[in-house]
Amino acid sequence: MKLLRGLAIALALGTSTLSAHAGTVLIVLSDSNRLDLKDGKVFKTGFYLNELMQPVQALLEAGHEITFATPKGTAPSVDVTSIDKMYFGGDEAAMKASEAQLSDLGLLSSDKSPVISLARVEQIGYDHFDAVYVPGGHAPMQDLLVSSELGKLLTYFHEHGKTTALACHGPIALLSTLPDAQDFVTQFETEGMAKAHAGWIYAGYRFTVFSNREEEMAKGLLGGGEMKFYPQDALTQAGAQFSQADAAFSPHVVTDRELITGQNPASAPFVAQQLLSRLK
């Protein structure tokens, strides 16, 4: 944590416009390095490089402090398929810079990672953080959607109007706030539908997430496997109102009250912009 804070300060002091009101942003990642698919198949995954690092770079350059957390406090994993210049607008130098900074942060280190648990986040106090950000990759669909610790945090942020940003598959984490998140997800996995809870805190919210159309176009990445369900369907069934870009894989960001959601990898920089605007 001290290393990360030192890096944030160094980067911030190196800029000509240090934020007058530096904020503290909690970035929540998955503990998982896999996604269980149908028929017992497994897809090795993690977070997407650009979806994490583009917002991280923007936040640090603006002088904000970042704390990384996972439900259990274990080091997260990067999805190796995301280490591709196409997610950086074809800019290989930008991709390599993100890789280098990720390495400097030590996030992936099993013994030196600065990542803390969500239980530790609660001990520190949710009010310590000005915003929370959940990047995508398929890993959030393995654990974040049913994490009671994350559900408690997001509920607090909702009740106190604190900025909550999520990108690509990250918005699936909103299901963790359902009173019966595990039952809802299990039913959706087995039956393709589940009974919505009338009291869901995000019912009626406008949102976006990696769309069904994009899932179908990108399912070749799963190596012949098939996801148990798509996040667009589950979040819509739960009671939120889905929105998507006219063209697949185009940037699309939806803001509704405290919630900021981005549709796909290309949306991550724009989610970061919205997040920064809330931290001024």
Backbone as CSV, one residue per row, in Angstrom:
resi,resn,N_x,N_y,N_z,CA_x,CA_y,CA_z,C_x,C_y,C_z
1,MET,0.833,-1.197,0.000,0.000,0.000,0.000,0.868,1.248,0.000
2,LYS,1.960,1.244,0.805,2.836,2.405,0.845,3.477,2.641,-0.515
3,LEU,3.872,1.547,-1.190,4.461,1.671,-2.520,3.483,2.311,-3.479
4,LEU,2.220,1.866,-3.448,1.210,2.388,-4.353,0.952,3.865,-4.078
5,ARG,0.867,4.225,-2.779,0.623,5.615,-2.444,1.795,6.483,-2.889
6,GLY,3.014,5.945,-2.718,4.189,6.691,-3.146,4.183,6.929,-4.640
7,LEU,3.777,5.894,-5.386,3.699,6.032,-6.835,2.658,7.064,-7.219
8,ALA,1.518,7.031,-6.557,0.471,8.000,-6.862,0.952,9.412,-6.611
9,ILE,1.661,9.618,-5.492,2.158,10.956,-5.169,3.204,11.392,-6.176
10,ALA,4.094,10.476,-6.539,5.141,10.827,-7.495,4.564,11.205,-8.839
11,LEU,3.597,10.438,-9.300,2.977,10.751,-10.580,2.237,12.075,-10.513
12,ALA,1.542,12.277,-9.419,0.763,13.501,-9.292,1.659,14.727,-9.254
13,LEU,2.769,14.666,-8.501,3.663,15.804,-8.403,4.392,16.067,-9.705
14,GLY,4.439,15.041,-10.546,5.079,15.209,-11.841,4.186,15.888,-12.852
15,THR,2.952,16.127,-12.513,2.046,16.804,-13.436,1.962,18.269,-13.069
16,SER,1.559,19.085,-14.012,1.513,20.526,-13.789,0.235,20.960,-13.109
17,THR,-0.750,20.077,-13.074,-2.035,20.458,-12.502,-2.486,19.438,-11.469
18,LEU,-1.844,19.477,-10.333,-2.213,18.574,-9.241,-3.619,18.905,-8.763
19,SER,-4.450,17.873,-8.644,-5.825,18.098,-8.216,-5.880,18.776,-6.855
20,ALA,-6.677,19.809,-6.753,-6.804,20.537,-5.493,-7.592,19.718,-4.474
21,HIS,-8.384,18.794,-4.949,-9.213,17.993,-4.056,-9.014,16.513,-4.402
22,ALA,-7.823,16.014,-4.129,-7.519,14.630,-4.457,-8.473,13.699,-3.732
23,GLY,-8.973,12.715,-4.460,-9.895,11.752,-3.892,-9.238,10.405,-3.680
24,THR,-9.967,9.527,-3.028,-9.505,8.162,-2.807,-10.484,7.224,-3.485
25,VAL,-9.978,6.440,-4.426,-10.818,5.552,-5.226,-10.500,4.104,-4.895
26,LEU,-11.529,3.340,-4.622,-11.395,1.909,-4.378,-11.648,1.167,-5.679
27,ILE,-10.698,0.357,-6.098,-10.878,-0.466,-7.293,-11.039,-1.919,-6.845
28,VAL,-12.179,-2.493,-7.184,-12.492,-3.859,-6.763,-12.324,-4.813,-7.940
29,LEU,-11.520,-5.819,-7.731,-11.237,-6.843,-8.732,-11.686,-8.205,-8.212
30,SER,-11.744,-9.160,-9.110,-12.131,-10.528,-8.751,-10.942,-11.293,-8.163
31,ASP,-11.246,-12.203,-7.260,-10.230,-13.144,-6.780,-9.968,-14.259,-7.789
32,SER,-10.894,-14.437,-8.729,-10.869,-15.619,-9.586,-9.996,-15.441,-10.829
33,ASN,-9.412,-16.523,-11.270,-8.674,-16.529,-12.538,-9.364,-17.431,-13.556
34,ARG,-10.672,-17.689,-13.323,-11.403,-18.603,-14.192,-12.879,-18.234,-14.231
35,LEU,-13.543,-18.727,-15.264,-14.998,-18.648,-15.345,-15.506,-20.036,-15.687
36,ASP,-16.356,-20.580,-14.838,-16.950,-21.887,-15.102,-18.023,-21.740,-16.174
37,LEU,-17.893,-22.540,-17.225,-18.824,-22.502,-18.345,-19.795,-23.676,-18.271
38,LYS,-20.663,-23.768,-19.259,-21.575,-24.910,-19.341,-20.795,-26.198,-19.605
39,ASP,-21.413,-27.310,-19.235,-20.864,-28.643,-19.510,-19.508,-28.872,-18.851
40,GLY,-19.254,-28.194,-17.742,-18.030,-28.432,-16.993,-16.777,-27.823,-17.578
41,LYS,-16.904,-27.057,-18.644,-15.738,-26.420,-19.245,-15.337,-25.196,-18.427
42,VAL,-14.060,-24.819,-18.563,-13.513,-23.697,-17.796,-12.758,-22.765,-18.739
43,PHE,-12.966,-21.471,-18.544,-12.253,-20.454,-19.320,-11.309,-19.720,-18.382
44,LYS,-10.023,-19.721,-18.707,-9.031,-19.036,-17.880,-9.116,-17.543,-18.170
45,THR,-9.317,-16.753,-17.143,-9.578,-15.328,-17.360,-9.047,-14.492,-16.200
46,GLY,-9.555,-13.299,-16.067,-9.130,-12.342,-15.046,-9.699,-10.988,-15.406
47,PHE,-8.987,-9.907,-15.109,-9.418,-8.580,-15.531,-8.806,-8.242,-16.890
48,TYR,-9.425,-7.314,-17.602,-8.881,-6.852,-18.873,-7.873,-5.735,-18.608
49,LEU,-6.719,-5.843,-19.255,-5.618,-4.910,-19.009,-6.039,-3.460,-19.202
50,ASN,-6.645,-3.141,-20.335,-6.975,-1.737,-20.578,-8.090,-1.239,-19.658
51,GLU,-9.013,-2.130,-19.306,-10.139,-1.710,-18.468,-9.694,-1.367,-17.052
52,LEU,-8.589,-1.952,-16.626,-8.022,-1.574,-15.334,-7.067,-0.398,-15.483
53,MET,-6.107,-0.518,-16.391,-4.991,0.412,-16.391,-5.302,1.779,-16.996
54,GLN,-6.185,1.859,-17.968,-6.511,3.186,-18.506,-7.155,4.075,-17.439
55,PRO,-8.142,3.590,-16.680,-8.651,4.398,-15.568,-7.610,4.631,-14.471
56,VAL,-6.797,3.616,-14.151,-5.765,3.788,-13.134,-4.811,4.910,-13.522
57,GLN,-4.358,4.900,-14.763,-3.444,5.942,-15.222,-4.087,7.318,-15.138
58,ALA,-5.345,7.405,-15.559,-6.046,8.692,-15.526,-6.204,9.189,-14.087
59,LEU,-6.536,8.302,-13.177,-6.734,8.688,-11.783,-5.429,9.133,-11.133
60,LEU,-4.365,8.386,-11.370,-3.085,8.748,-10.777,-2.555,10.055,-11.344
61,GLU,-2.700,10.231,-12.636,-2.220,11.461,-13.257,-2.979,12.680,-12.747
62,ALA,-4.214,12.475,-12.316,-5.016,13.574,-11.765,-4.752,13.787,-10.278
63,GLY,-3.877,12.974,-9.686,-3.506,13.156,-8.292,-4.338,12.399,-7.292
64,HIS,-5.167,11.490,-7.747,-6.018,10.735,-6.825,-5.280,9.517,-6.274
65,GLU,-5.724,9.069,-5.121,-5.142,7.893,-4.479,-6.002,6.678,-4.779
66,ILE,-5.353,5.537,-4.976,-6.071,4.314,-5.323,-5.774,3.219,-4.302
67,THR,-6.815,2.509,-3.922,-6.684,1.297,-3.121,-7.287,0.155,-3.918
68,PHE,-6.571,-0.949,-3.994,-7.054,-2.126,-4.712,-7.566,-3.163,-3.714
69,ALA,-8.672,-3.810,-4.077,-9.234,-4.838,-3.203,-9.850,-5.960,-4.022
70,THR,-9.885,-7.136,-3.442,-10.647,-8.272,-3.953,-11.437,-8.823,-2.770
71,PRO,-12.464,-9.616,-3.003,-13.248,-10.130,-1.873,-12.401,-10.771,-0.773
72,LYS,-11.452,-11.620,-1.168,-10.642,-12.332,-0.181,-9.279,-11.703,0.063
73,GLY,-8.919,-10.720,-0.757,-7.618,-10.082,-0.602,-6.492,-10.808,-1.300
74,THR,-6.825,-11.724,-2.203,-5.796,-12.435,-2.963,-5.440,-11.653,-4.221
75,ALA,-4.258,-11.886,-4.732,-3.807,-11.178,-5.927,-4.688,-11.545,-7.111
76,PRO,-5.126,-10.546,-7.885,-5.970,-10.824,-9.046,-5.145,-11.354,-10.216
77,SER,-5.835,-11.719,-11.283,-5.179,-12.217,-12.493,-5.599,-11.371,-13.681
78,VAL,-4.700,-11.233,-14.636,-5.028,-10.531,-15.865,-5.399,-11.558,-16.927
79,ASP,-6.397,-11.256,-17.719,-6.769,-12.119,-18.841,-5.740,-11.894,-19.944
80,VAL,-4.975,-12.918,-20.266,-3.874,-12.759,-21.228,-4.373,-12.370,-22.612
81,THR,-5.627,-12.710,-22.934,-6.155,-12.335,-24.243,-6.367,-10.829,-24.354
82,SER,-6.375,-10.137,-23.211,-6.566,-8.688,-23.232,-5.266,-7.928,-23.427
83,ILE,-4.149,-8.626,-23.397,-2.858,-7.972,-23.625,-2.648,-7.899,-25.128
84,ASP,-3.369,-6.976,-25.731,-3.418,-6.851,-27.188,-3.597,-5.368,-27.522
85,LYS,-2.831,-4.904,-28.481,-2.876,-3.476,-28.818,-4.233,-3.028,-29.350
86,MET,-5.069,-3.973,-29.811,-6.372,-3.565,-30.338,-7.237,-2.933,-29.253
87,TYR,-6.962,-3.278,-27.988,-7.724,-2.685,-26.887,-7.179,-1.306,-26.496
88,PHE,-6.106,-0.909,-27.154,-5.495,0.392,-26.917,-5.486,1.219,-28.199
89,GLY,-6.510,1.012,-29.021,-6.609,1.757,-30.270,-5.504,1.439,-31.246
90,GLY,-4.922,0.248,-31.148,-3.844,-0.152,-32.038,-2.486,0.386,-31.618
91,ASP,-2.409,1.036,-30.465,-1.179,1.661,-29.988,-0.403,0.667,-29.116
92,GLU,0.589,0.037,-29.712,1.359,-0.964,-28.982,2.159,-0.345,-27.840
93,ALA,2.646,0.881,-28.044,3.415,1.550,-26.987,2.541,1.790,-25.761
94,ALA,1.278,2.160,-25.992,0.359,2.385,-24.876,0.086,1.079,-24.144
95,MET,-0.057,-0.009,-24.892,-0.279,-1.308,-24.274,0.909,-1.700,-23.399
96,LYS,2.119,-1.527,-23.936,3.318,-1.895,-23.186,3.509,-1.012,-21.957
97,ALA,3.105,0.253,-22.073,3.196,1.149,-20.922,2.257,0.677,-19.812
98,SER,1.083,0.204,-20.191,0.142,-0.326,-19.202,0.683,-1.591,-18.561
99,GLU,1.277,-2.453,-19.365,1.896,-3.663,-18.818,2.987,-3.318,-17.810
100,ALA,3.812,-2.336,-18.172,4.925,-1.942,-17.308,4.412,-1.355,-15.993
101,GLN,3.390,-0.516,-16.082,2.859,0.085,-14.864,2.180,-0.955,-13.988
102,LEU,1.494,-1.901,-14.611,0.883,-2.993,-13.849,1.954,-3.766,-13.096
103,SER,3.063,-4.002,-13.763,4.175,-4.706,-13.127,4.735,-3.897,-11.960
104,ASP,4.872,-2.580,-12.157,5.385,-1.717,-11.097,4.475,-1.725,-9.866
105,LEU,3.184,-1.784,-10.109,2.235,-1.797,-9.004,2.284,-3.095,-8.209
106,GLY,2.749,-4.175,-8.850,2.874,-5.451,-8.159,1.555,-6.144,-7.878
107,LEU,0.501,-5.763,-8.588,-0.827,-6.311,-8.304,-0.896,-7.823,-8.428
108,LEU,-0.153,-8.377,-9.382,-0.258,-9.800,-9.668,0.638,-10.664,-8.786
109,SER,1.450,-10.036,-7.968,2.389,-10.772,-7.128,1.656,-11.488,-6.000
110,SER,1.913,-12.783,-5.856,1.223,-13.569,-4.825,1.660,-13.177,-3.422
111,ASP,2.863,-12.595,-3.273,3.345,-12.253,-1.931,3.565,-10.761,-1.705
112,LYS,3.548,-9.952,-2.776,3.816,-8.522,-2.617,2.676,-7.635,-3.102
113,SER,1.589,-8.228,-3.524,0.474,-7.435,-4.048,-0.073,-6.499,-2.974
114,PRO,-0.374,-5.239,-3.339,-0.958,-4.289,-2.390,-2.456,-4.499,-2.170
115,VAL,-3.031,-5.499,-2.826,-4.474,-5.747,-2.734,-4.876,-6.123,-1.308
116,ILE,-6.000,-5.554,-0.868,-6.536,-5.882,0.449,-7.902,-6.548,0.278
117,SER,-8.416,-7.126,1.341,-9.717,-7.786,1.284,-10.839,-6.774,1.477
118,LEU,-12.041,-7.149,1.064,-13.188,-6.276,1.284,-13.539,-6.188,2.774
119,ALA,-13.156,-7.196,3.543,-13.338,-7.112,4.994,-12.447,-6.011,5.561
120,ARG,-11.237,-5.914,5.022,-10.323,-4.850,5.455,-10.848,-3.482,5.028
121,VAL,-11.436,-3.421,3.835,-12.040,-2.172,3.370,-13.109,-1.707,4.359
122,GLU,-13.922,-2.648,4.819,-14.971,-2.303,5.785,-14.366,-1.805,7.096
123,GLN,-13.264,-2.420,7.518,-12.593,-1.980,8.737,-12.068,-0.550,8.588
124,ILE,-11.509,-0.249,7.432,-11.006,1.101,7.166,-12.155,2.097,7.207
125,GLY,-13.294,1.654,6.671,-14.488,2.503,6.639,-14.840,2.902,5.222
126,TYR,-16.069,2.620,4.811,-16.492,2.939,3.458,-16.420,4.440,3.173
127,ASP,-16.586,5.254,4.210,-16.550,6.704,4.016,-15.157,7.210,3.653
128,HIS,-14.152,6.380,3.860,-12.782,6.761,3.489,-12.649,6.915,1.977
129,PHE,-13.534,6.245,1.237,-13.427,6.210,-0.219,-14.464,7.116,-0.874
130,ASP,-14.018,7.844,-1.877,-14.896,8.773,-2.578,-15.620,8.118,-3.742
131,ALA,-15.072,7.032,-4.242,-15.674,6.346,-5.388,-15.177,4.915,-5.425
132,VAL,-15.923,4.064,-6.133,-15.507,2.690,-6.356,-15.585,2.408,-7.845
133,TYR,-14.618,1.615,-8.327,-14.599,1.234,-9.746,-14.373,-0.264,-9.871
134,VAL,-15.187,-0.912,-10.713,-15.065,-2.347,-10.973,-14.820,-2.554,-12.464
135,PRO,-13.602,-2.924,-12.873,-13.341,-3.201,-14.286,-13.865,-4.575,-14.679
136,GLY,-13.845,-4.821,-15.985,-14.372,-6.081,-16.482,-13.328,-7.148,-16.719
137,GLY,-13.525,-7.925,-17.782,-12.953,-9.239,-17.900,-14.054,-10.178,-17.428
138,HIS,-13.950,-11.457,-17.734,-15.013,-12.388,-17.360,-14.999,-12.764,-15.880
139,ALA,-13.883,-12.517,-15.180,-13.750,-12.985,-13.802,-14.850,-12.493,-12.858
140,PRO,-15.333,-11.239,-12.978,-16.406,-10.815,-12.063,-17.642,-11.705,-12.110
141,MET,-17.835,-12.422,-13.236,-18.990,-13.296,-13.359,-18.820,-14.603,-12.590
142,GLN,-17.629,-14.803,-12.037,-17.381,-15.999,-11.249,-17.654,-15.762,-9.763
143,ASP,-17.305,-14.558,-9.268,-17.423,-14.356,-7.821,-18.048,-13.027,-7.397
144,LEU,-17.785,-11.939,-8.114,-18.264,-10.636,-7.646,-19.783,-10.540,-7.614
145,LEU,-20.448,-11.219,-8.517,-21.902,-11.128,-8.594,-22.617,-11.724,-7.390
146,VAL,-21.916,-12.548,-6.607,-22.539,-13.153,-5.420,-21.758,-12.845,-4.138
147,SER,-20.841,-11.885,-4.201,-20.030,-11.553,-3.033,-20.839,-10.724,-2.037
148,SER,-21.105,-11.284,-0.872,-21.877,-10.550,0.131,-21.113,-9.324,0.620
149,GLU,-19.773,-9.427,0.685,-18.959,-8.289,1.102,-19.079,-7.137,0.112
150,LEU,-19.056,-7.471,-1.172,-19.195,-6.429,-2.181,-20.605,-5.868,-2.169
151,GLY,-21.592,-6.740,-1.978,-22.969,-6.276,-1.902,-23.164,-5.272,-0.788
152,LYS,-22.530,-5.503,0.341,-22.634,-4.581,1.480,-22.010,-3.234,1.137
153,LEU,-20.839,-3.282,0.489,-20.152,-2.044,0.101,-20.969,-1.242,-0.900
154,LEU,-21.452,-1.912,-1.948,-22.213,-1.217,-2.985,-23.521,-0.653,-2.433
155,THR,-24.128,-1.380,-1.522,-25.357,-0.881,-0.906,-25.080,0.404,-0.126
156,TYR,-23.978,0.427,0.595,-23.599,1.632,1.342,-23.368,2.794,0.374
157,PHE,-22.653,2.525,-0.720,-22.388,3.575,-1.704,-23.701,4.085,-2.305
158,HIS,-24.612,3.175,-2.577,-25.912,3.570,-3.122,-26.665,4.451,-2.131
159,GLU,-26.723,4.025,-0.901,-27.489,4.750,0.109,-26.914,6.128,0.392
160,HIS,-25.618,6.293,0.167,-24.968,7.566,0.451,-24.616,8.343,-0.823
161,GLY,-25.128,7.879,-1.969,-24.920,8.596,-3.218,-23.467,8.703,-3.639
162,LYS,-22.657,7.710,-3.275,-21.227,7.741,-3.602,-20.989,7.123,-4.982
163,THR,-20.145,7.759,-5.774,-19.911,7.368,-7.156,-19.515,5.900,-7.286
164,THR,-20.228,5.190,-8.150,-20.035,3.757,-8.382,-19.885,3.534,-9.878
165,ALA,-18.687,3.157,-10.316,-18.401,2.991,-11.748,-18.015,1.548,-12.045
166,LEU,-18.509,1.035,-13.172,-18.229,-0.347,-13.569,-18.139,-0.407,-15.088
167,ALA,-17.303,-1.312,-15.619,-17.120,-1.382,-17.067,-17.178,-2.813,-17.575
168,CYS,-17.691,-2.959,-18.790,-17.731,-4.211,-19.547,-18.503,-5.290,-18.791
169,HIS,-17.863,-6.351,-18.310,-18.556,-7.360,-17.506,-18.641,-6.947,-16.040
170,GLY,-17.971,-5.860,-15.661,-17.981,-5.406,-14.281,-19.362,-5.145,-13.713
171,PRO,-20.312,-4.576,-14.495,-21.637,-4.299,-13.930,-22.377,-5.510,-13.386
172,ILE,-21.948,-6.731,-13.752,-22.612,-7.907,-13.199,-22.487,-7.910,-11.676
173,ALA,-21.490,-7.195,-11.153,-21.277,-7.118,-9.714,-22.446,-6.460,-8.994
174,LEU,-23.273,-5.708,-9.717,-24.426,-5.056,-9.108,-25.412,-6.079,-8.540
175,LEU,-25.392,-7.301,-9.087,-26.293,-8.338,-8.576,-25.966,-8.713,-7.135
176,SER,-24.748,-8.420,-6.700,-24.344,-8.783,-5.338,-25.182,-8.078,-4.282
177,THR,-25.889,-7.005,-4.681,-26.720,-6.270,-3.729,-28.114,-6.867,-3.578
178,LEU,-28.438,-7.874,-4.374,-29.715,-8.564,-4.202,-29.741,-9.274,-2.851
179,PRO,-30.854,-9.253,-2.149,-30.939,-9.965,-0.870,-30.686,-11.463,-1.017
180,ASP,-30.987,-11.990,-2.197,-30.834,-13.421,-2.470,-29.958,-13.636,-3.700
181,ALA,-28.802,-12.954,-3.747,-27.955,-12.959,-4.941,-27.606,-14.371,-5.408
182,GLN,-27.170,-15.225,-4.472,-26.771,-16.578,-4.872,-27.948,-17.368,-5.440
183,ASP,-29.109,-17.272,-4.814,-30.283,-17.987,-5.306,-30.694,-17.469,-6.686
184,PHE,-30.647,-16.149,-6.854,-31.003,-15.547,-8.140,-30.079,-16.061,-9.237
185,VAL,-28.781,-16.040,-8.970,-27.800,-16.464,-9.975,-27.932,-17.947,-10.275
186,THR,-28.087,-18.760,-9.254,-28.232,-20.204,-9.459,-29.461,-20.512,-10.304
187,GLN,-30.559,-19.844,-10.007,-31.783,-20.062,-10.777,-31.607,-19.604,-12.215
188,PHE,-30.919,-18.487,-12.399,-30.714,-17.981,-13.754,-29.818,-18.923,-14.552
189,GLU,-28.809,-19.482,-13.878,-27.905,-20.420,-14.547,-28.642,-21.677,-15.005
190,THR,-29.533,-22.167,-14.178,-30.185,-23.447,-14.462,-31.439,-23.323,-15.315
191,GLU,-32.158,-22.193,-15.163,-33.435,-22.073,-15.844,-33.483,-20.965,-16.905
192,GLY,-32.452,-20.129,-16.941,-32.441,-19.047,-17.921,-33.310,-17.874,-17.531
193,MET,-33.852,-17.911,-16.344,-34.639,-16.801,-15.831,-34.702,-16.933,-14.311
194,ALA,-35.026,-15.820,-13.658,-35.142,-15.833,-12.205,-36.103,-14.743,-11.777
195,LYS,-36.726,-14.942,-10.657,-37.687,-13.969,-10.164,-36.967,-12.744,-9.632
196,ALA,-37.328,-11.581,-10.158,-36.715,-10.338,-9.716,-37.166,-9.990,-8.304
197,HIS,-36.280,-9.363,-7.550,-36.616,-8.944,-6.191,-37.125,-7.503,-6.235
198,ALA,-38.315,-7.284,-5.736,-38.959,-5.978,-5.838,-38.160,-4.871,-5.160
199,GLY,-37.376,-5.242,-4.173,-36.644,-4.217,-3.436,-35.215,-3.997,-3.888
200,TRP,-34.847,-4.503,-5.069,-33.459,-4.341,-5.520,-33.108,-2.867,-5.625
201,ILE,-31.983,-2.480,-5.080,-31.627,-1.061,-5.016,-31.390,-0.422,-6.374
202,TYR,-31.068,-1.216,-7.394,-30.827,-0.657,-8.729,-32.010,-0.861,-9.684
203,ALA,-33.139,-1.310,-9.152,-34.327,-1.484,-9.989,-34.691,-0.146,-10.629
204,GLY,-34.869,-0.160,-11.945,-35.226,1.046,-12.671,-34.047,1.888,-13.121
205,TYR,-32.847,1.588,-12.638,-31.668,2.322,-13.079,-31.369,2.020,-14.549
206,ARG,-30.929,3.034,-15.276,-30.418,2.817,-16.618,-28.963,2.371,-16.499
207,PHE,-28.569,1.413,-17.316,-27.205,0.888,-17.249,-26.803,0.331,-18.601
208,THR,-25.512,0.024,-18.735,-25.034,-0.749,-19.864,-24.046,-1.789,-19.349
209,VAL,-23.776,-2.767,-20.178,-22.873,-3.858,-19.847,-22.518,-4.524,-21.170
210,PHE,-21.515,-5.386,-21.184,-21.163,-6.107,-22.407,-22.416,-6.790,-22.936
211,SER,-22.805,-6.439,-24.147,-24.123,-6.800,-24.657,-24.200,-8.245,-25.162
212,ASN,-25.417,-8.747,-25.272,-25.626,-10.074,-25.861,-25.048,-10.152,-27.258
213,ARG,-25.231,-9.080,-28.021,-24.703,-9.037,-29.389,-23.183,-9.193,-29.379
214,GLU,-22.524,-8.508,-28.460,-21.068,-8.598,-28.374,-20.626,-9.962,-27.847
215,GLU,-21.392,-10.517,-26.910,-21.072,-11.859,-26.407,-21.078,-12.878,-27.549
216,GLU,-22.094,-12.790,-28.404,-22.199,-13.724,-29.528,-21.034,-13.546,-30.506
217,MET,-20.656,-12.296,-30.744,-19.569,-12.014,-31.682,-18.206,-12.431,-31.123
218,ALA,-18.074,-12.423,-29.781,-16.775,-12.696,-29.156,-16.677,-14.086,-28.544
219,LYS,-17.696,-14.926,-28.729,-17.696,-16.205,-28.016,-16.604,-17.166,-28.482
220,GLY,-15.975,-16.866,-29.604,-14.842,-17.674,-30.046,-13.681,-17.630,-29.070
221,LEU,-13.609,-16.570,-28.264,-12.553,-16.463,-27.260,-12.670,-17.551,-26.200
222,LEU,-13.851,-18.124,-26.053,-14.094,-19.116,-25.007,-13.630,-20.513,-25.398
223,GLY,-13.015,-20.647,-26.562,-12.450,-21.931,-26.967,-13.467,-23.031,-27.152
224,GLY,-14.640,-22.679,-27.643,-15.680,-23.670,-27.872,-16.625,-23.828,-26.704
225,GLY,-16.347,-23.137,-25.606,-17.230,-23.197,-24.448,-18.379,-22.211,-24.585
226,GLU,-19.321,-22.306,-23.655,-20.493,-21.428,-23.674,-20.788,-20.935,-22.267
227,MET,-20.992,-19.641,-22.137,-21.299,-19.069,-20.835,-22.648,-19.565,-20.328
228,LYS,-22.787,-19.626,-19.011,-24.041,-20.094,-18.424,-25.164,-19.097,-18.645
229,PHE,-24.821,-17.818,-18.709,-25.797,-16.774,-19.043,-25.042,-15.502,-19.393
230,TYR,-25.735,-14.561,-19.995,-25.138,-13.286,-20.359,-25.552,-12.214,-19.347
231,PRO,-24.625,-11.307,-19.034,-24.933,-10.291,-18.014,-26.081,-9.359,-18.397
232,GLN,-26.225,-9.057,-19.685,-27.336,-8.197,-20.101,-28.665,-8.792,-19.660
233,ASP,-28.827,-10.091,-19.878,-30.086,-10.752,-19.528,-30.319,-10.761,-18.024
234,ALA,-29.277,-11.084,-17.254,-29.441,-11.205,-15.806,-29.764,-9.853,-15.170
235,LEU,-29.064,-8.805,-15.580,-29.297,-7.492,-14.983,-30.650,-6.925,-15.389
236,THR,-31.055,-7.212,-16.618,-32.378,-6.770,-17.062,-33.470,-7.516,-16.297
237,GLN,-33.270,-8.822,-16.133,-34.243,-9.626,-15.377,-34.354,-9.142,-13.932
238,ALA,-33.239,-8.685,-13.381,-33.243,-8.206,-12.007,-34.003,-6.893,-11.854
239,GLY,-34.143,-6.145,-12.969,-34.953,-4.938,-12.902,-34.335,-3.659,-13.405
240,ALA,-33.099,-3.735,-13.944,-32.461,-2.536,-14.485,-32.834,-2.368,-15.960
241,GLN,-32.599,-1.162,-16.498,-32.987,-0.829,-17.869,-31.747,-0.725,-18.749
242,PHE,-31.603,-1.674,-19.672,-30.394,-1.802,-20.478,-30.358,-0.820,-21.644
243,SER,-29.150,-0.323,-21.927,-28.889,0.554,-23.067,-27.603,0.100,-23.730
244,GLN,-27.510,0.235,-25.062,-26.294,-0.161,-25.750,-25.991,0.769,-26.912
245,ALA,-24.747,0.748,-27.366,-24.320,1.546,-28.510,-24.979,1.024,-29.777
246,ASP,-25.120,1.884,-30.763,-25.689,1.460,-32.045,-24.830,0.399,-32.710
247,ALA,-23.501,0.548,-32.593,-22.568,-0.395,-33.206,-21.859,-1.195,-32.120
248,ALA,-21.765,-2.491,-32.326,-21.075,-3.348,-31.357,-19.633,-2.904,-31.179
249,PHE,-19.145,-2.999,-29.949,-17.771,-2.681,-29.563,-17.430,-1.197,-29.676
250,SER,-18.451,-0.361,-29.885,-18.241,1.084,-29.859,-18.360,1.575,-28.422
251,PRO,-17.661,2.659,-28.072,-17.766,3.182,-26.703,-19.190,3.596,-26.371
252,HIS,-19.620,3.267,-25.165,-20.953,3.655,-24.710,-20.940,3.699,-23.196
253,VAL,-21.284,4.849,-22.637,-21.304,5.041,-21.189,-22.676,5.556,-20.782
254,VAL,-23.220,5.005,-19.722,-24.516,5.432,-19.188,-24.314,5.900,-17.758
255,THR,-24.817,7.070,-17.433,-24.781,7.562,-16.061,-26.215,7.722,-15.553
256,ASP,-26.466,7.252,-14.364,-27.786,7.374,-13.742,-27.575,7.490,-12.234
257,ARG,-27.860,8.666,-11.720,-27.631,8.952,-10.307,-26.171,8.658,-9.955
258,GLU,-25.893,7.848,-8.963,-24.492,7.621,-8.581,-23.785,6.624,-9.487
259,LEU,-24.525,5.991,-10.382,-24.009,4.867,-11.160,-23.462,5.293,-12.523
260,ILE,-22.239,4.820,-12.829,-21.600,5.017,-14.131,-21.267,3.636,-14.674
261,THR,-21.783,3.290,-15.856,-21.472,1.990,-16.448,-20.979,2.159,-17.871
262,GLY,-20.005,1.327,-18.259,-19.455,1.327,-19.607,-19.695,-0.022,-20.249
263,GLN,-19.971,-0.024,-21.541,-20.430,-1.240,-22.217,-19.353,-2.268,-22.504
264,ASN,-18.157,-1.830,-22.847,-17.152,-2.740,-23.414,-15.745,-2.186,-23.183
265,PRO,-14.704,-2.903,-23.637,-13.344,-2.399,-23.408,-13.115,-0.981,-23.938
266,ALA,-13.698,-0.666,-25.088,-13.504,0.666,-25.672,-14.109,1.771,-24.814
267,SER,-14.993,1.411,-23.906,-15.674,2.391,-23.061,-14.871,2.777,-21.823
268,ALA,-13.844,2.002,-21.488,-13.112,2.224,-20.236,-12.556,3.641,-20.089
269,PRO,-11.917,4.220,-21.124,-11.405,5.585,-20.957,-12.511,6.603,-20.701
270,PHE,-13.679,6.359,-21.256,-14.794,7.280,-21.095,-15.455,7.131,-19.719
271,VAL,-15.440,5.908,-19.198,-15.865,5.701,-17.814,-14.927,6.476,-16.891
272,ALA,-13.621,6.403,-17.194,-12.635,7.127,-16.391,-12.905,8.630,-16.421
273,GLN,-13.262,9.156,-17.572,-13.567,10.586,-17.688,-14.743,10.964,-16.796
274,GLN,-15.790,10.152,-16.837,-16.964,10.411,-16.005,-16.605,10.328,-14.521
275,LEU,-15.783,9.347,-14.189,-15.357,9.171,-12.811,-14.556,10.386,-12.341
276,LEU,-13.641,10.846,-13.166,-12.828,12.013,-12.821,-13.696,13.252,-12.630
277,SER,-14.735,13.375,-13.451,-15.600,14.556,-13.335,-16.342,14.576,-12.006
278,ARG,-16.580,13.390,-11.428,-17.266,13.314,-10.143,-16.323,13.592,-8.970
279,LEU,-15.030,13.486,-9.227,-14.043,13.648,-8.147,-13.524,15.065,-8.027
280,LYS,-13.965,15.962,-8.891,-13.497,17.353,-8.852,-14.087,18.087,-7.661
